[in-house]
Amino acid sequence: MTADWTSIRQTLEFQAPNNTGSDFFNYKGDFSIVLLALVDANYKFTYVDVGCKGRISDGVVFKNTANLQQGQLNLPQPTALLGRNTQIPYVIVADDAFALDTNLMKPYPGQHDKSSKERIFNYRLSRARSPEKTQLITLTCCYLHNFLMN
């Protein structure tokens, strides 16, 4: 399977607007909004949704993003891997917070034996959404923002 697409979710801390109660209050005890973004294998943004209230979970943000749920992602057509004939679809790599869906890969739940297929799959899947990649993407956005401001 190709894991050329990955998702990132970043909370952006800020001062909550007046009279919003706990709408923007996240589980970490901060006020935030959610940045949900899809990037391709070259770290190019292909979809960005920002502004959802911080108290809302990743899975709910994804579920309520109409463009993602109505097949409007413009994913490439399935292609065969090198040396293979079987057509493999492009997928979004996600974590446990997301519900399993068409074109979305997430880890197997629970604990698995060291050499099991499930544990190996989970390890390889987690490498596609590592914190280092998320940090790189977020820092790139900051640099791009500064560049555009100048």
BAFI-3210 file (N, C-alpha, C; in Angstrom, 3 decimals, decimal comma, padded with zeros to 6 digits):
// residues 150
n [1|2|3|4|5|6|7|8|9|10|11|12|13|14|15|16|17|18|19|20|21|22|23|24|25|26|27|28|29|30|31|32|33|34|35|36|37|38|39|40|41|42|43|44|45|46|47|48|49|50|51|52|53|54|55|56|57|58|59|60|61|62|63|64|65|66|67|68|69|70|71|72|73|74|75|76|77|78|79|80|81|82|83|84|85|86|87|88|89|90|91|92|93|94|95|96|97|98|99|100|101|102|103|104|105|106|107|108|109|110|111|112|113|114|115|116|117|118|119|120|121|122|123|124|125|126|127|128|129|130|131|132|133|134|135|136|137|138|139|140|141|142|143|144|145|146|147|148|149|150]
n.u [000,841|000,462|001,642|001,474|000,185|-000,343|-001,637|-001,796|-002,233|-002,446|-002,454|-003,180|-002,308|-004,118|-005,668|-008,820|-011,894|-014,167|-016,916|-017,133|-017,028|-016,194|-015,658|-013,295|-011,486|-009,072|-008,189|-005,727|-005,740|-005,500|-006,406|-007,344|-007,216|-007,870|-005,666|-006,013|-004,438|-003,520|-000,778|001,423|003,802|005,986|005,842|004,116|001,334|-001,892|-004,426|-006,030|-007,502|-008,510|-009,251|-011,258|-012,851|-010,866|-011,658|-012,712|-012,283|-009,714|-010,769|-013,461|-013,224|-012,184|-014,286|-016,336|-015,484|-016,513|-015,537|-013,655|-015,162|-016,898|-015,648|-014,048|-011,322|-009,530|-007,683|-004,976|-005,448|-005,673|-002,589|-000,115|002,396|006,009|007,174|004,899|001,501|-000,979|-003,411|-003,114|-004,702|-004,339|-003,735|-004,709|-002,714|-003,328|-003,964|-004,980|-007,181|-008,851|-011,619|-011,813|-011,862|-012,738|-009,893|-008,307|-005,830|-005,159|-003,714|-003,745|-005,821|-004,951|-002,624|000,035|001,743|005,324|006,408|004,206|001,996|000,287|001,582|003,946|002,856|001,678|004,002|005,344|003,410|003,295|005,721|005,287|003,923|005,458|006,552|008,684|008,301|005,894|006,686|008,540|006,858|005,140|006,988|007,882|005,584|005,527|007,888|007,208|005,014|006,287|007,931|006,007|004,846|006,815]
n.v [-001,188|002,237|004,932|007,710|009,944|011,820|012,715|015,625|016,987|019,816|021,769|025,128|027,448|030,110|033,193|032,866|033,912|036,381|035,365|032,675|030,471|027,146|026,361|026,535|025,311|022,934|019,407|019,502|021,673|024,200|027,048|026,682|026,347|024,086|022,739|020,932|019,070|017,787|016,287|015,586|013,066|014,650|016,625|018,680|020,727|019,510|019,687|021,810|022,593|024,881|026,271|025,028|024,481|024,001|022,044|019,941|016,649|014,956|012,948|013,713|016,234|015,472|013,826|015,704|017,255|018,143|018,055|016,035|013,829|013,460|012,416|014,267|014,611|014,493|012,437|010,633|008,243|004,725|002,925|000,616|-000,881|-000,765|-003,340|-004,869|-005,901|-005,415|-002,989|-000,399|001,583|005,107|006,425|007,946|008,428|007,841|008,278|006,531|008,089|008,527|007,303|004,212|004,293|004,559|004,848|005,542|004,833|003,295|002,419|-001,015|-001,710|-002,115|-004,389|-006,269|-009,310|-009,438|-010,214|-010,243|-009,750|-007,569|-005,924|-005,288|-003,947|-001,738|-000,487|000,263|001,921|003,969|005,220|006,743|008,936|010,450|012,404|014,065|014,630|016,003|018,214|019,350|020,072|021,918|023,892|024,691|025,922|028,138|029,482|030,015|031,686|033,950|034,671|035,390|037,551|039,455]
n.w [000,000|-000,709|001,122|000,671|001,477|004,362|007,562|009,608|012,790|014,569|017,456|017,987|020,191|021,799|022,897|024,183|022,637|024,017|026,076|025,189|026,722|027,377|024,816|023,240|024,837|025,364|025,946|027,162|028,744|027,677|025,629|022,306|018,688|015,993|013,599|010,827|008,478|005,277|003,762|001,027|-000,108|-000,534|001,298|000,584|001,039|000,640|001,486|003,788|006,845|009,129|012,322|013,767|016,890|019,799|021,669|020,328|019,130|017,150|015,436|015,226|014,052|011,564|010,670|010,393|008,334|005,433|002,749|002,854|003,463|001,367|-000,817|-002,169|-002,333|-004,382|-004,817|-006,289|-008,949|-008,234|-008,326|-009,568|-007,549|-007,806|-009,841|-009,517|-010,340|-009,282|-008,616|-006,332|-003,904|-003,090|000,164|003,316|006,072|009,392|012,963|016,017|016,810|014,729|012,809|011,095|007,596|004,101|002,093|004,278|006,589|009,671|012,870|014,114|016,877|020,393|022,144|020,657|019,766|019,516|016,945|015,328|012,514|012,807|014,711|013,344|011,134|012,502|013,496|011,129|009,994|011,912|011,529|009,297|010,169|011,911|014,795|014,098|011,384|011,509|013,027|011,243|009,122|010,390|011,231|008,720|007,774|009,484|008,686|006,045|006,439|007,617|005,475|003,551|004,870|004,719]
ca.u [000,000|001,233|001,286|001,994|-000,540|-000,380|-002,396|-001,232|-003,165|-001,665|-003,277|-002,579|-002,780|-004,474|-006,563|-010,190|-012,788|-015,082|-018,204|-017,142|-017,015|-015,162|-015,632|-011,942|-010,645|-008,734|-007,926|-004,454|-005,957|-005,195|-007,348|-006,703|-007,973|-007,267|-005,191|-006,012|-003,861|-003,008|000,409|001,840|005,113|006,980|005,483|003,302|-000,023|-002,912|-005,687|-005,858|-008,699|-008,047|-010,221|-012,189|-012,654|-009,885|-012,219|-013,185|-011,238|-009,229|-011,705|-014,676|-012,851|-012,092|-015,628|-017,156|-014,898|-017,345|-014,743|-012,976|-016,142|-017,677|-014,795|-013,533|-009,903|-008,726|-006,593|-004,605|-006,033|-004,825|-001,497|000,623|003,724|007,076|007,294|003,611|000,412|-002,180|-003,630|-003,192|-005,214|-003,646|-004,401|-004,334|-002,188|-003,910|-003,719|-006,142|-008,301|-009,677|-012,381|-011,395|-012,709|-012,154|-008,680|-007,706|-005,169|-004,882|-003,122|-004,572|-005,922|-004,500|-001,240|000,246|003,023|006,435|006,623|002,918|001,778|-000,349|002,590|004,838|002,076|001,574|005,316|005,599|002,446|003,657|006,872|004,801|003,354|006,337|006,581|009,687|007,683|004,909|007,433|009,088|005,769|004,680|008,034|007,853|004,464|005,950|008,831|006,457|004,245|007,207|008,340|004,895|004,627|007,829]
ca.v [000,000|003,466|005,863|008,982|011,028|011,687|013,802|016,216|017,781|020,671|022,755|026,453|028,118|031,513|033,700|032,583|035,068|036,591|034,670|031,396|029,384|026,126|025,924|026,438|024,745|021,563|018,456|019,835|022,818|025,438|027,458|026,419|025,971|022,904|022,742|019,594|019,229|016,631|016,589|014,448|012,509|015,715|017,620|019,744|020,712|019,208|020,078|022,458|023,072|025,490|027,096|024,257|024,714|023,098|020,958|018,884|015,649|014,771|012,148|014,497|017,260|014,786|013,374|016,861|017,965|017,663|017,754|014,764|012,753|013,333|011,976|015,411|014,761|014,463|011,474|010,017|006,928|003,623|002,544|-000,579|-000,665|-001,231|-004,784|-005,524|-005,599|-005,072|-001,561|-000,083|002,955|006,050|006,455|008,912|007,752|008,495|007,601|005,882|009,004|008,552|006,092|003,566|004,752|004,360|005,634|005,974|003,744|003,572|001,227|-002,011|-001,378|-003,086|-004,879|-007,406|-010,001|-008,732|-010,518|-010,377|-008,871|-006,346|-005,068|-004,805|-002,949|-000,542|000,163|000,907|003,008|005,073|005,931|007,678|010,124|010,702|013,790|014,856|015,121|017,005|019,414|019,925|020,703|023,084|024,918|025,187|026,883|029,372|030,176|030,510|032,827|035,085|035,050|036,090|038,816|040,400]
ca.w [000,000|-000,721|002,196|000,203|002,115|005,807|008,171|010,810|013,581|015,446|018,146|017,991|021,402|021,653|023,938|023,746|022,504|025,139|026,124|024,474|027,693|027,199|023,419|022,715|025,899|024,972|027,023|027,806|029,612|026,965|024,606|021,026|017,506|015,383|012,222|010,241|007,148|004,558|002,967|000,212|000,236|-000,659|002,315|000,009|001,558|-000,356|002,110|005,090|007,523|010,377|013,015|014,572|018,323|020,375|022,484|019,437|018,890|015,781|014,667|014,959|013,064|010,280|010,299|010,040|007,203|004,330|001,551|003,026|003,558|000,139|-001,903|-002,917|-002,016|-005,609|-004,693|-007,575|-009,219|-007,751|-009,222|-009,173|-006,980|-008,696|-009,956|-009,220|-011,275|-008,536|-008,402|-004,905|-003,738|-002,232|001,463|004,336|007,252|010,561|014,231|016,629|017,039|013,530|012,499|009,855|006,507|002,777|001,863|005,536|007,303|011,071|013,496|014,785|018,305|021,384|022,193|019,764|019,923|018,885|015,527|014,644|011,363|013,290|015,345|012,279|010,413|013,344|013,534|009,830|009,833|012,805|010,962|008,271|010,808|013,058|015,293|013,383|010,154|011,901|013,412|010,025|008,376|011,139|011,119|007,348|007,715|010,166|007,830|004,892|006,917|007,746|004,132|002,916|005,580|004,247]
c.u [000,875|000,729|001,836|001,300|-000,498|-001,154|-001,634|-002,331|-002,314|-002,625|-002,497|-003,148|-003,070|-005,349|-007,990|-011,007|-013,705|-016,362|-018,260|-017,083|-015,872|-015,048|-014,222|-010,976|-010,359|-008,397|-006,603|-004,562|-005,614|-006,355|-006,655|-007,727|-007,209|-006,861|-005,167|-005,515|-003,435|-001,821|000,772|003,242|006,231|006,707|004,740|001,889|-000,991|-004,302|-005,384|-007,219|-008,228|-009,187|-011,224|-011,847|-011,797|-010,437|-012,646|-012,033|-010,874|-010,250|-012,964|-014,382|-012,823|-013,480|-016,504|-016,598|-015,539|-016,529|-014,062|-013,962|-016,918|-016,813|-014,220|-012,046|-009,015|-007,497|-006,243|-005,313|-005,108|-003,788|-000,810|001,970|004,764|007,158|006,016|002,569|-000,846|-002,252|-003,862|-003,685|-004,285|-004,442|-003,916|-003,870|-002,653|-003,525|-005,028|-007,359|-009,288|-010,412|-011,875|-012,388|-012,013|-010,985|-008,069|-007,113|-004,892|-004,349|-004,172|-004,642|-005,338|-003,023|-001,113|001,619|004,082|006,574|005,315|002,810|001,178|000,672|003,556|004,136|002,012|002,898|005,574|004,655|002,838|004,843|006,437|004,231|004,161|006,280|007,589|009,098|006,660|005,595|007,991|008,012|005,302|005,711|008,072|006,732|004,844|006,911|008,117|005,623|005,120|007,650|007,246|004,607|005,624|007,505]
c.v [001,236|004,388|007,230|010,178|010,774|012,857|014,342|016,974|018,540|021,605|024,055|027,211|029,590|031,925|033,558|033,858|035,173|035,782|033,376|030,215|028,425|025,644|025,684|025,779|023,287|020,698|018,709|021,050|024,154|025,790|027,288|026,286|024,821|023,191|021,288|019,750|017,888|017,095|015,351|014,006|013,536|016,871|018,824|019,616|020,444|019,545|020,687|022,909|023,628|026,291|026,345|024,441|023,610|021,947|019,768|017,950|015,554|014,058|012,902|015,594|016,632|014,387|014,523|017,679|017,424|017,275|016,402|013,602|012,527|012,982|013,094|015,650|014,868|013,579|010,937|008,669|005,841|003,253|001,300|-000,167|-001,206|-002,751|-005,558|-005,120|-005,127|-003,567|-001,310|001,362|003,814|006,180|007,622|008,099|008,526|007,744|007,056|006,781|009,014|007,232|005,526|003,926|004,417|005,322|006,188|004,751|004,191|002,301|000,248|-001,641|-002,480|-003,444|-006,120|-008,007|-009,349|-008,994|-010,659|-009,390|-007,535|-005,390|-004,488|-003,718|-001,644|000,216|000,922|002,078|004,208|005,866|006,957|008,947|010,503|012,152|014,662|015,429|016,205|018,308|020,115|020,678|021,976|024,212|025,520|026,202|028,205|030,171|030,782|031,739|034,079|035,590|035,862|037,436|039,882|040,813]
c.w [000,000|000,384|001,854|000,828|003,603|006,371|009,359|011,522|014,572|016,157|018,229|019,182|021,131|022,837|023,425|023,626|023,722|024,953|025,319|025,427|027,449|025,757|022,886|023,705|025,576|026,192|027,745|028,716|028,993|026,043|023,259|019,913|016,861|013,946|011,778|008,827|006,588|003,739|002,156|000,620|000,143|000,300|001,737|000,570|000,411|000,171|003,469|005,593|008,862|010,990|013,854|016,055|018,942|021,182|021,639|019,078|017,409|014,912|014,305|013,948|011,677|009,783|009,810|008,888|005,938|003,103|001,657|003,000|002,273|-001,063|-002,741|-002,653|-003,247|-005,447|-006,076|-007,736|-008,659|-008,801|-008,687|-008,583|-007,949|-008,675|-009,672|-010,249|-010,572|-008,305|-006,910|-004,760|-002,884|-000,937|002,305|005,530|008,479|011,836|014,785|016,786|015,873|013,353|011,174|008,758|005,196|002,610|003,150|006,240|008,729|011,712|014,006|016,259|019,187|021,283|021,317|020,016|019,047|017,388|014,743|013,482|011,796|013,900|014,316|011,463|011,207|013,395|012,241|009,588|010,689|012,277|009,926|008,875|012,046|013,506|014,546|012,096|010,463|012,285|012,177|009,248|009,069|011,075|009,716|007,171|008,361|009,301|006,617|005,278|007,010|006,386|003,449|003,576|005,134|002,834]
res [m|t|a|d|w|t|s|i|r|q|t|l|e|f|q|a|p|n|n|t|g|s|d|f|f|n|y|k|g|d|f|s|i|v|l|l|a|l|v|d|a|n|y|k|f|t|y|v|d|v|g|c|k|g|r|i|s|d|g|v|v|f|k|n|t|a|n|l|q|q|g|q|l|n|l|p|q|p|t|a|l|l|g|r|n|t|q|i|p|y|v|i|v|a|d|d|a|f|a|l|d|t|n|l|m|k|p|y|p|g|q|h|d|k|s|s|k|e|r|i|f|n|y|r|l|s|r|a|r|s|p|e|k|t|q|l|i|t|l|t|c|c|y|l|h|n|f|l|m|n]
***
